[in-house]
Amino acid sequence: MDFIIIPLVTAIVTLGIYKFFELLICRRERREIIGKLEPGSLIDYLKLVPMGLRTGTTMRIAPETAPGIPAGALKIGSLLLGLGAGLLFGFMLTHVTEIQSYETRSIVYGGSVLAFGGLGLIVSFIAERILSRRK
């Protein structure tokens, strides 16, 4: 399983950087919203915000997809399906071409896993767009 280490480390680092910037941007947006509110309505706003005081009911923010469509499950399922297809394709390619070199096999497996995983995410994006237009 050495062939999966490089894509896995790359994915973890990318996710960490993405979440860091998302944290900074969300914090700035919240400060702008709080700055625009009147002092009396600040408590009411914090009761509605999911990350607020949690003293009242939380307001559900509508996802970009149509209601009832689990977008996260679709993305993860498509990604895992793509990764599995990439592993299968890499195995068949190395078996048919009878590649014996460990380095070459690692490159074939890693490339096919990344290519098919990306293809799975693209398919998930297209499916979400089609389903969100139907609502």
C-alpha positions, 0 to 999 in steps of 0.5 A: 500500500505504499503507492497510496501514501503520496496521494493520501498525504497530499489530500490531508495537507490540501484539506488542512489548508482549505479548512484553515482558509475557510476558518479565516473567511467565515470568521471575517464574514461573521464579524461583518454580519455582527457589525451590521446588526443593531445592539439589541438584535445581537442576542437574537442573531446568536440564538439562530446561528448554529455556532452561536450561544446554543440557547435557542433553536438553530437555523438550518441553512439550505444546501445548494442542492435540492432538498432531500439530496444528501450532497455529502454522501453523493460526493463521498460515494463518488470519490470512493467509487472512483478510487476503487475503479482507479485501483481496479484499473491500475491492477488490470493495467499492470497485469495486462502489460506485465509490469515487474518494476515496483516503481512503475507499478506505484506510478501506475497505481497512484496515477490511476487512483488520482485520475479516477478519484477526480473523475468521480468528484466531477461526476458527483458535481455534475449530478448535483447540478442536474438535481439542483436544477430540477427543484 
